[in-house]
Amino acid sequence: MMLREMVINDYEQVMALWGNTESMSLRGADSKANIAIYLDKNPALSFVIEDGQTVIGAVLAGTDGRRGYLQHLAVNPSYRGQGLGKQLVEAVIAALLAQQGIAKTHLFVHTDNQSAQGFYESMGWFARDEVRMFSFNSSAERNV
């Protein structure tokens, strides 16, 4: 198995992985064109793990210049429990710090996704109960 930077040519396999991952929300913002722009604006921060030619794990990550944002972490269920999710998270954290000096990273987890919450807590992440996320969407997808 090999961990490497995500490139836009991984899009179809990564979307298939994300699409088959429980509690993962995919929207128009996850179109191939949008992901290409995101990867271009956040170079060397998103990663995949391959087994041969097959993507079995992926994480999308970026920054606003002050904080890192980890998004869409997924590992194929057949490969879970081998530390691959942890490898992906650690790769993002290391890349943010080494490339941009960013030490603080945020992520969003569905409130009913207890498995993901437990995973992140086991790695030292903690829930922020003193803030609440608000969203505004000016696109046609107003309700998502």
C-alpha positions in Angstrom: 0.0 0.0 0.0 1.2 3.5 -0.9 0.3 6.9 0.5 0.7 9.7 -2.0 -0.7 13.2 -2.9 -4.1 13.2 -4.4 -4.3 14.4 -8.0 -7.4 15.1 -10.1 -6.9 11.9 -12.0 -7.9 10.1 -8.8 -11.3 11.8 -8.9 -13.5 8.9 -10.1 -12.0 6.4 -7.7 -12.1 8.9 -4.8 -15.7 9.8 -5.5 -16.7 6.1 -5.6 -15.0 5.6 -2.2 -16.6 8.7 -0.7 -20.0 7.8 -2.3 -19.9 4.4 -0.6 -18.9 5.8 2.8 -21.5 6.0 5.5 -22.4 9.5 6.8 -20.5 11.3 4.1 -22.3 14.2 2.4 -21.4 14.9 -1.1 -22.7 18.0 -2.9 -22.2 20.1 -6.1 -19.1 21.5 -4.5 -17.6 18.0 -4.9 -17.8 18.2 -8.7 -14.7 17.3 -10.7 -14.2 20.9 -11.7 -14.5 22.1 -8.1 -12.2 19.5 -6.7 -9.6 20.4 -9.4 -9.8 24.0 -8.3 -9.5 23.0 -4.6 -6.5 20.8 -5.2 -4.8 23.5 -7.2 -5.4 26.1 -4.4 -4.3 23.6 -1.7 -1.4 21.7 -3.3 0.2 18.7 -1.5 -2.4 18.7 1.3 -4.8 16.0 0.1 -3.8 12.3 0.0 -4.8 8.9 -1.2 -3.7 5.4 -0.2 -3.5 2.9 -3.0 -3.4 -0.9 -3.0 -1.9 -1.5 -6.4 -3.9 0.7 -8.7 -6.9 1.0 -6.5 -7.6 3.9 -4.2 -8.6 2.5 -0.8 -8.3 5.6 1.3 -8.6 9.3 0.7 -8.6 12.7 2.5 -9.3 16.1 1.2 -7.6 19.0 3.0 -7.0 22.7 2.6 -6.4 25.9 4.5 -7.8 29.4 4.8 -4.3 30.7 5.5 -4.7 30.5 9.3 -6.3 27.1 10.0 -6.3 23.8 8.2 -9.5 22.0 7.3 -9.7 18.2 7.0 -12.6 17.0 4.9 -13.9 13.8 3.4 -11.7 11.2 5.2 -12.6 7.7 4.0 -11.1 4.2 4.1 -12.6 1.3 2.2 -14.4 -0.9 4.8 -12.3 -3.9 3.8 -9.1 -2.1 4.9 -10.3 -0.5 8.1 -8.6 -1.3 11.4 -5.1 -1.2 9.8 -4.2 2.4 10.7 -4.8 3.8 7.2 -7.2 6.6 8.4 -4.6 7.6 11.0 -1.9 7.7 8.3 -4.1 10.0 6.2 -4.8 12.3 9.1 -1.2 12.5 10.1 -0.1 13.2 6.5 -2.5 16.2 6.4 -1.3 17.5 9.8 2.3 17.1 8.9 1.9 18.8 5.5 0.0 21.8 6.9 2.7 22.4 9.5 5.7 21.8 7.2 4.4 23.7 4.2 2.4 26.5 5.7 3.2 26.6 9.4 -0.4 25.8 10.3 -0.7 23.9 13.6 -4.4 24.1 14.2 -6.8 22.0 12.0 -10.6 21.8 12.1 -13.0 19.2 10.7 -16.7 18.6 10.6 -18.4 15.4 11.5 -22.2 14.6 11.3 -23.6 14.6 14.8 -25.0 11.1 14.4 -21.7 9.7 13.1 -20.4 8.2 16.4 -17.9 6.0 14.7 -16.1 9.0 13.1 -16.3 11.0 16.4 -14.7 8.1 18.3 -12.0 7.8 15.7 -11.0 11.4 15.9 -11.2 11.5 19.7 -8.9 8.5 19.8 -6.3 10.6 17.9 -6.6 13.5 20.3 -9.2 15.7 18.5 -11.9 17.3 20.7 -15.4 18.6 20.0 -15.9 22.3 20.2 -19.2 22.8 22.0 -18.8 26.6 22.4 -19.2 27.4 18.7 -21.9 26.6 16.2 -21.4 26.3 12.5 -23.5 28.5 10.1 -23.6 28.2 6.4 -24.7 30.4 3.5 -25.0 29.1 0.0 -25.6 31.5 -2.9 -25.8 28.7 -5.5 -28.8 26.8 -6.7 -28.2 24.2 -4.0 -29.6 26.5 -1.3 -30.8 23.7 1.0 -27.6 21.7 1.2 
